[in-house]
């Protein structure tokens, strides 16, 4: 079989896999929708979440987890939302939806899934902190977290559809010291960025998040276009996670040249970036609670 035929067959397998993926639940879609409004209240969120018993249980489980060390158990959903904050509840809802749609599907876990979500949370937390440094309003920063959380989603269908070949991709990237997306393109003829965009299209995610999935390794090609700063901040957060090796999600290549360029474009000093390290690590530990809660939920 010709190489072009093999690549076409692989692309078809990926498209079929994504077509069979469940859409985001109505609850999660509604949560994202109402939280776009600055007038959203805990009561608004409670009315939506209360219609979803699983998500309700997860919110209560999170507030009563050991991380918060409360002396008295919280049983009121409204009180839990107020104590956690709207942003935390939105992040939990999105995390739950993503894990339900993509996690735990057999062969993928043996590739890198144990590290994948930690890396994703790190990028999300870092992107949100960078947005704060840039003076982006608080209500808008959550989209940066969500974009960071989702940026590598395209790796999952690749690793599930082609488990043994994806191990070759990981080995090749490590052996040749090249970026993972480049090794993916060589072996598959497509990379996780393009696959991520397919998922974003299916889920009808916002244009900013869609672009960050597609261009977080190709930010230069979007540098003069709309959403360029959004993409660059997510890209910088991803490089930060790789430099400090907060679970590499298969990518061990340190893009130092890109780091210099992105720092300049985003307008962040290297010292400012490095000073985030301890805060990011603390937030990642907090974010890991989402994984425990969603898996128990």
PEVENGI-V626548 format. One record per run of one state. SS is the DSSP state (H for helix, E for strand, C for the rest). FROM is the first residue (numbers start at 1). LEN is the number of residues. If there is no record, write none. Layout:
# PEVENGI-V626548
SS;FROM;LEN
SS;FROM;LEN
This chain:
# PEVENGI-V626548
C;1;2
H;3;18
C;21;5
H;26;9
C;35;7
H;42;8
C;50;3
H;53;11
C;64;13
H;77;8
C;85;1
H;86;17
C;103;4
H;107;27
C;134;4
H;138;13
C;151;3
H;154;8
C;162;1
H;163;14
C;177;3
H;180;9
C;189;3
H;192;12
C;204;3
H;207;9
C;216;3
H;219;4
C;223;5
H;228;16
C;244;12
H;256;11
C;267;3
H;270;5
C;275;2
H;277;20
C;297;1
